[in-house]
Amino acid sequence: MGDDSTFEYLLGALPVVNRENRVIGMITDRDIAIAAATKARLASEIPVSEVISRKVYSATPDEDIHTTLKTIRHEKVGRLPIVNRDGMLQGILSLNDIALRAEE
Protein backbone atom coordinates (compact mmCIF):
# COMPACT_ATOMS: atom_id res chain seq x y z
CA MET A 1 0.00 0.00 0.00
CA GLY A 2 2.31 2.74 -1.24
CA ASP A 3 5.87 3.33 -0.14
CA ASP A 4 7.42 4.60 3.07
CA SER A 5 7.54 8.27 2.00
CA THR A 6 4.53 9.20 4.14
CA PHE A 7 6.37 8.14 7.27
CA GLU A 8 9.87 9.14 6.20
CA TYR A 9 8.83 12.75 5.67
CA LEU A 10 5.98 12.75 8.22
CA LEU A 11 3.50 13.92 5.63
CA GLY A 12 0.51 12.30 7.28
CA ALA A 13 -1.46 12.55 4.04
CA LEU A 14 -0.82 11.85 0.40
CA PRO A 15 -2.79 12.60 -2.73
CA VAL A 16 -3.83 9.58 -4.77
CA VAL A 17 -3.56 10.06 -8.53
CA ASN A 18 -4.77 8.14 -11.56
CA ARG A 19 -2.64 7.19 -14.58
CA GLU A 20 -2.97 10.73 -15.95
CA ASN A 21 -1.60 12.20 -12.68
CA ARG A 22 -5.01 13.67 -11.80
CA VAL A 23 -5.88 13.69 -8.12
CA ILE A 24 -8.69 11.24 -7.37
CA GLY A 25 -8.47 11.11 -3.59
CA MET A 26 -6.43 11.56 -0.44
CA ILE A 27 -5.14 8.96 1.99
CA THR A 28 -3.93 9.68 5.51
CA ASP A 29 -1.91 7.74 8.02
CA ARG A 30 -5.08 7.74 10.14
CA ASP A 31 -7.07 6.17 7.27
CA ILE A 32 -4.50 3.40 7.03
CA ALA A 33 -4.44 2.76 10.79
CA ILE A 34 -8.25 2.62 11.04
CA ALA A 35 -8.52 0.33 8.01
CA ALA A 36 -5.90 -2.03 9.42
CA ALA A 37 -7.65 -2.11 12.79
CA THR A 38 -11.18 -2.61 11.47
CA LYS A 39 -10.69 -4.84 8.42
CA ALA A 40 -8.82 -7.63 10.19
CA ARG A 41 -6.15 -7.57 7.47
CA LEU A 42 -2.62 -6.29 7.27
CA ALA A 43 -2.36 -2.76 5.93
CA SER A 44 -0.28 -4.13 3.05
CA GLU A 45 -3.26 -6.30 2.02
CA ILE A 46 -5.79 -3.45 1.86
CA PRO A 47 -6.13 -1.73 -1.53
CA VAL A 48 -5.83 2.05 -1.47
CA SER A 49 -9.22 2.23 -3.22
CA GLU A 50 -10.87 0.86 -0.06
CA VAL A 51 -9.38 3.53 2.15
CA ILE A 52 -9.08 6.83 0.31
CA SER A 53 -11.31 9.80 0.76
CA ARG A 54 -12.64 10.70 -2.67
CA LYS A 55 -13.76 14.16 -1.57
CA VAL A 56 -10.68 16.21 -2.40
CA TYR A 57 -10.13 19.86 -1.60
CA SER A 58 -7.34 21.43 -3.60
CA ALA A 59 -5.73 24.68 -4.63
CA THR A 60 -4.07 25.93 -7.78
CA PRO A 61 -0.49 27.27 -7.96
CA ASP A 62 -1.72 30.83 -8.53
CA GLU A 63 -4.42 30.80 -5.83
CA ASP A 64 -4.21 33.50 -3.17
CA ILE A 65 -2.78 32.14 0.11
CA HIS A 66 -5.68 33.63 2.09
CA THR A 67 -8.18 31.67 -0.01
CA THR A 68 -6.10 28.55 0.48
CA LEU A 69 -6.01 29.08 4.25
CA LYS A 70 -9.79 29.52 4.30
CA THR A 71 -10.16 26.16 2.53
CA ILE A 72 -7.80 24.48 4.99
CA ARG A 73 -9.66 25.94 7.96
CA HIS A 74 -13.20 25.40 6.64
CA GLU A 75 -12.61 21.82 5.47
CA LYS A 76 -10.43 20.95 8.50
CA VAL A 77 -7.56 19.55 6.46
CA GLY A 78 -3.86 19.99 7.14
CA ARG A 79 -2.70 19.56 3.57
CA LEU A 80 -3.98 20.47 0.14
CA PRO A 81 -2.91 19.01 -3.17
CA ILE A 82 -1.88 21.71 -5.60
CA VAL A 83 -3.30 21.00 -9.05
CA ASN A 84 -3.14 22.74 -12.40
CA ARG A 85 -6.19 23.64 -14.50
CA ASP A 86 -6.38 20.07 -15.81
CA GLY A 87 -6.46 18.64 -12.28
CA MET A 88 -2.93 17.28 -12.57
CA LEU A 89 -0.93 17.14 -9.36
CA GLN A 90 1.74 19.81 -9.05
CA GLY A 91 2.59 19.39 -5.36
CA ILE A 92 1.16 19.42 -1.86
CA LEU A 93 0.87 22.37 0.51
CA SER A 94 0.86 21.90 4.28
CA LEU A 95 0.21 24.25 7.15
CA ASN A 96 3.87 23.76 8.03
CA ASP A 97 4.88 25.06 4.58
CA ILE A 98 2.79 28.19 5.17
CA ALA A 99 4.18 28.73 8.67
CA LEU A 100 7.77 28.40 7.45
CA ARG A 101 7.19 30.94 4.66
CA ALA A 102 5.45 33.35 7.04
CA GLU A 103 8.71 33.77 8.93
CA GLU A 104 10.54 34.99 5.80
C-alpha positions in Angstrom: 0.0 0.0 0.0 2.3 2.7 -1.2 5.9 3.3 -0.1 7.4 4.6 3.1 7.5 8.3 2.0 4.5 9.2 4.1 6.4 8.1 7.3 9.9 9.1 6.2 8.8 12.7 5.7 6.0 12.7 8.2 3.5 13.9 5.6 0.5 12.3 7.3 -1.5 12.5 4.0 -0.8 11.8 0.4 -2.8 12.6 -2.7 -3.8 9.6 -4.8 -3.6 10.1 -8.5 -4.8 8.1 -11.6 -2.6 7.2 -14.6 -3.0 10.7 -16.0 -1.6 12.2 -12.7 -5.0 13.7 -11.8 -5.9 13.7 -8.1 -8.7 11.2 -7.4 -8.5 11.1 -3.6 -6.4 11.6 -0.4 -5.1 9.0 2.0 -3.9 9.7 5.5 -1.9 7.7 8.0 -5.1 7.7 10.1 -7.1 6.2 7.3 -4.5 3.4 7.0 -4.4 2.8 10.8 -8.2 2.6 11.0 -8.5 0.3 8.0 -5.9 -2.0 9.4 -7.6 -2.1 12.8 -11.2 -2.6 11.5 -10.7 -4.8 8.4 -8.8 -7.6 10.2 -6.2 -7.6 7.5 -2.6 -6.3 7.3 -2.4 -2.8 5.9 -0.3 -4.1 3.1 -3.3 -6.3 2.0 -5.8 -3.4 1.9 -6.1 -1.7 -1.5 -5.8 2.0 -1.5 -9.2 2.2 -3.2 -10.9 0.9 -0.1 -9.4 3.5 2.2 -9.1 6.8 0.3 -11.3 9.8 0.8 -12.6 10.7 -2.7 -13.8 14.2 -1.6 -10.7 16.2 -2.4 -10.1 19.9 -1.6 -7.3 21.4 -3.6 -5.7 24.7 -4.6 -4.1 25.9 -7.8 -0.5 27.3 -8.0 -1.7 30.8 -8.5 -4.4 30.8 -5.8 -4.2 33.5 -3.2 -2.8 32.1 0.1 -5.7 33.6 2.1 -8.2 31.7 0.0 -6.1 28.5 0.5 -6.0 29.1 4.3 -9.8 29.5 4.3 -10.2 26.2 2.5 -7.8 24.5 5.0 -9.7 25.9 8.0 -13.2 25.4 6.6 -12.6 21.8 5.5 -10.4 20.9 8.5 -7.6 19.5 6.5 -3.9 20.0 7.1 -2.7 19.6 3.6 -4.0 20.5 0.1 -2.9 19.0 -3.2 -1.9 21.7 -5.6 -3.3 21.0 -9.1 -3.1 22.7 -12.4 -6.2 23.6 -14.5 -6.4 20.1 -15.8 -6.5 18.6 -12.3 -2.9 17.3 -12.6 -0.9 17.1 -9.4 1.7 19.8 -9.0 2.6 19.4 -5.4 1.2 19.4 -1.9 0.9 22.4 0.5 0.9 21.9 4.3 0.2 24.2 7.2 3.9 23.8 8.0 4.9 25.1 4.6 2.8 28.2 5.2 4.2 28.7 8.7 7.8 28.4 7.5 7.2 30.9 4.7 5.4 33.4 7.0 8.7 33.8 8.9 10.5 35.0 5.8 
